[in-house]
Each structure stands twice: as C-alpha cells, then as structure tokens.
Amino acid sequence: MRRNNVGFLAALVAFGAVALTACGSGQSGTAAPVQEQAQTQQPGAEQSEVDFLRGTANSNKADKATGDRAPAAAAPEVRLKWVELRVANAGGLEPAVVNGAGRTVYWFSDDPVGGGVSNCNGDCEKTWTPITVTKGTRLFFPGIKRENIGFIKREDGKTTQVTIGGRPIYLFTKDEKAGDIKGQNVGNKWFVINPEGKRATAPAESPATTPAPAPGAKPAGSVTFFSGKNFDDFSGTNFATGVKPEAQCNDLRGGFPSLTTDGSVKIWSEPGCKGKSAVVTDDVRDTAALGFPDGAKSYIKA
C-alpha cells in the first residue's frame, strides 16, 4: 500500500433522531519497527486526531493490555488506546476484516452506504458493538486501503464510529473467540465485511489478488514481512520482521507469505534474489497470488 500522508475524520452533520431498526438476534517473534504515522486535517471537518499507522499492533509494539485486547472491564480510555482492522480468514470467509483480538467485523444493511449515520442504537448497540475511536487512538490497518477507512458521528453526536467503504462497522457480542461468525446473516441484515466494505465470501468466490505495481511508485522505506498470511503475527508461532530495503540483496529466514510496505520493493521466491521475482507497491496478504506459494525469501530496494 502506498503511503498516503493524510489522516482525517470525515465528520458529517447528524440527521436528528433515527428510528431504531430491527437488529436481529444471535444464533447458535521479532517485533518490527514502528511504521511511519500519517496524519493531517481535513479542512472544514471536526478533527478526530486519530493516528493512522501502517503495520500491525504487534509490529508497532502496542501495549497488549490495552486497545482491542484490553479486558472487557477496562476503562474506555484504555480500550480506545488503539484499534486494529486487519485482513484475515473469518470462519472460512476470506478476505474478511477482524480486529486486533481476531474478532470478526460486521456491517448492517439498514445503514445507508456513505450516509454518515448508524441505525443501530439503544438496545441494538448492546448486541452489536460499534467500533469507535477517539482523540489519540492509534489505528492500524494492514491490508486495507487508507481511502476505504472513514468515520461518522453516532446518534449521541459525540462518539466517532469507524467505517469501511462507507459502512459503519461493528462487533457481535455473541462471537466468543477469534474466527467466530455467529453474526453472519442474522436477520438477513448483518454480514461479515471485507476490506472494501462489501460482503465477505468464501475464498473460492473471492480469490486473493494483488494490484499491478503503480507507475512511478517511490522506493519503500520500510517493509514488514509476516510469517503467516493475512499479516498474521499474533496467532501460534507467527511473527513479523521489519526491514529497510537497500540496493543490495537481503535474505529472509524462511518464506514470508504476506507483507506491508510504504512503497516499492522487489521480492524473490528464493534466497539470494533468485527464482521468481515481483515488484510490490501495495500490501500483499498472500504471496501465493503472485506465484510465490512458499512466500518471499529475499528482497531488494526497487
């Protein structure tokens, strides 16, 4: 993903009291260096002062007792220290979006796309928890394009909710662990969201793809390689390693199937910059889509 040095809150005018619509009911390593921060203000908009950071919570050394991984009883200021939205496999749906604890993220069909309003309030939001941020929240977004992330004001006029592709996003309280998708298709209104703000589907219906290198991309100043696909550096033995590409070949310890980058980097399928190669200018959630089934094993500044 090319670095976009802007971070903004698209604050929209509240539309007055919104009638509560049906919500449905539940059914049965090595840490990488901190990535560069992107943050400026959008003229004329109320500012959230959210810090947009590339990489993951782990690669940015976020406190694991705060943010998305804070205890349920933690104070709001602790839980809002950081929010992570990452690409993953959620209950067999891929690409899907999960938070920093691996919990599945949903959208609500009664919320108008790009409408700047959430229709899940009151009792609804007790079951479907809005994903929110506040001043100073660090927001990590590996695998999601910066332009797909936005914000709205909730019904109280104070709380800032995150959107993906113009859709307000939520967690389902009845999901008990990472990978649960108990909220999928509840009331035929709730769906797992993908990185573009659409309905997440099974991999066969939504294959991993990587955009062609953008012309004139600047050389990467920082790349984070992950030992698991989908930028996984927190489950099992997976980990991340951060590097600064140089004009000489560098080997990785084994194959790394996903990476985030702030510019252009060239990767190879074998050590010593041998075998298949590809120039990457965007985050890659699965190098198999590039013809690297065993991951990237070496790299060079492009």
N, C-alpha and C positions, 0 to 999 in steps of 0.2 A: 504494500500500500504506500502510495506516495504521500509524503508528509504534507499536510495542509496546516499551515501555521495559524489556524484560527480555532477558537473555541467560543461558542456562543450559546446564548439562551434565546430561543425564539419565543418570546413572551407574547401571548395572544390575549385579546380582550375577553373577559368572561361573558358568557351568554345568559347570565341570570340563572335562576333555579332550573335545574334539569330534572325531568321526571325520571325516577329510578325504573330501569327496565329489568326484565327477568334475567337473573344471573345463572340460573341452572343450579343443580346440586351435585355433590360429589358422587362418584361411583368407584362400587368395588370392581539430592543432587547439588548441582552447582548453580547458584543464583546468578542471573545475568545482570549487567549494569543497568542502572535506571535509564529509561529511554527519555528522549527529549520531550519536553512539555510543549503543548500547542495551546495558546490562549490569547484571544483578543476579544474585543467587544463588538457587538453588532449595533450600529448607530440606531438610536431611537428605541432600543429594546431594553427592558429591565434586565439587569445582569445577574446571572446565577453564580458567576465566578467559579464554575466547575473546571477542574484541571483535567484536560484530555491527555492521557499518557499512552504511548504505544507499549506493546508487550503485554505481559500478564501481571496479575497481582504479585505472584511469586517472583517473577523476573525483576519487578520493581521494588521487591523487598517490603511489601505491605505487611503491616502487623497482622498476624493470623488470628489474633484475638479480637479484631475489630472488623468493620465492614461487613461483607456478605457472610463472613464466618464467625461473627460475634454471636454470643449466646442469645437466645430468644429474649431473655430478660434484660439484656443490656440497654443502657440509656440510648435514646435516639442519636445523640451526638457521637456515640461510639459506633453504632450501626451505620451511620452515614459518613464515616471516615473515607470509605471507598466503595465503589460498585464496579463489578466486572461483568461484562457482557461478552461471551466468547462463543465461537462456533464449536459444536460438538455433535455427538450422536446421542439423541434422547429417546430412549425406548424403541430404537430401531429407525427413528426418523433422522435423516441427515441430508443436508446440513440443518441443524436446529440451533437455537440460541439457549444457552444456560447461563446462570450467574456464577459468581466466584466460589460457591459451595457446590456447584454442579446441579442446582435445582433448575428445572425446566421453566422457560419463559413463554407466556401466552399472550394472545391478543383476543379482543372481544368484538364480535361482528356488529354489535349495536353502537360501537364508537365510530363516528364518521372519519374516514381516512383523511388526514390533513385538516380535520375540522377544529382542532385546538380544544377539544373537550372530551372528558371521560364521562360515560354514562353509568359507571359502576361506582356508586357512592353508598353511604349508610350501611345497611346490612350486607349489601353486595361486597363492599371492600373488606368486610371481616373475613370473607371466604377467599376472595381474590385480592391479594395484597398488591397495591400499586408499587412499582419500582420507582423510588424517588431519590432526589439529590438535594443538596443544599449548598450554601456558600462554602467553598473549600473542599467539597467532595472530590476525590480523585477517581476518575472514570477510565477504566481500562477496556479496550475494545478490540482484542486480537481477532482478525478475520472479518471484521465488519467495517465497511467503508464509512469514513467520518461523516460524509454527507448524508448517510442514511440515519444518523442519530439526531434527534431533536428533543424538544421539551414543550410541555403545556403546563398551564396552571390548573390545579384541581378546583373542585367546586368551592372550597373554602377561600379561594383567591390567594392563598399563601403557599401551599405545598406545590413543589415543582415535580412533575412526573416525567419520566423519560419516554420517548417514542422511538420506534424503529420503522422507517418507511412511512412516517406519518401516523402510525398506530400506537396509542398508549399501551404500555406493556405491564404485565402482572405475573405474580407467582400464585400457585394454588396451594392453599393451606393443607389439603389432604394428600399432597405429594409428600411421602415420608423420607425419601432418600434420593440421592443423585440418580438420574435416569428415569425416575417415575414420570409417567404421563397420564395420571389419573384424570387430569382436567381435559384431556383431548376429546373434543366433540361433545362436551357437556351441554345439554340443552340445544345442541346443534348451533351453538353460539360462540364457543370457546375453542381455540385452536393453538397448537404449538406454532411459534413464529420462526421464520428463517431469517438469515442476515439481511434480506432485502425488505422485510416487513410483510412477507407473504406466508401462506400456509406451508409448514414443513412437511415433506413427504418422505417415503422410503427411498433409499439410495438409488434403486433401480430406476425410479422416476425422476430423480434429481441428481445426476452424476456430478462428481467433483469436477470443476472446471477452473482454469486459471486464465485471466485475460491476457491477450498478447502484450508484450512489452510496449510501454508508451514511448513514442518517439521523443528524443531529447531528454530522457529522464536523467536526473543528476545521479552521480555515483552515491551509493549507500554510505552513510557514515556510521551506521550501527545496524547489525543484523542479530536477531535472536533465533537460534536453532533449537527445536524441541525433539526430544527422543520419542515422543508419541505424536500421532497425527492429531489434527484439530487443536494444535497448540497446547497439548496436554503436558503439564509439568507438575501435576499435583496428585494424580492417582497412581497407585502402585509404586513402581520404581522409576517412573518417568521423571525427566528433569529438563531444564533449559540451560543453554550456554550462550552468553552474549559475546560477540566479536566485533572488531572494527576492521573491515576488509582493507587489504593493502594490495599494491600492484605486484604481488607475488603469490604463488600458490600456497594455500594452507590446508592441511588435512583436519578432518573431524574424527573424533574417536567413535567410529562406527557410522551407521546410517541414520540420518535425521529426516523424518518424513514430513515435517512442517516447519515453517519459519515465518517470522515477521521482519519486515525491512522498511527503512525510511528512504530508500532509493534503489538504484540499480546494482545488482550483484550477479555474478556468474557462478553457477554451481555445476558440479560434475557428479557422475554416478560412481566414480571410482577414486581412490586416493591418488595424489599426485596430479590432480587435474587431468585425469584420463577418463576414457569411456564417453558416455553420452553427456552433453552439456546443454545448458539453457540459461538465458539471461532473464532474471526475475526482477520485476519492478513493483510487485504487489505482494501482499501476504499470500502464502500458499498453505492451505490446510491439509493437503495430502499430495506429496510429490508423485504419487502413482499417476496422477492426472497429467504429469509432464513426461511420463515414461520412465520414472525413477521408482520402481517398485520396492527397492531396498533403501530408498532415501538418498539424500545428498551426503557425499562423503568427503568432498573438498570444495573449495571456493576461492574466488579471486575478485578484486575490485573491478567493476565493469564500467 
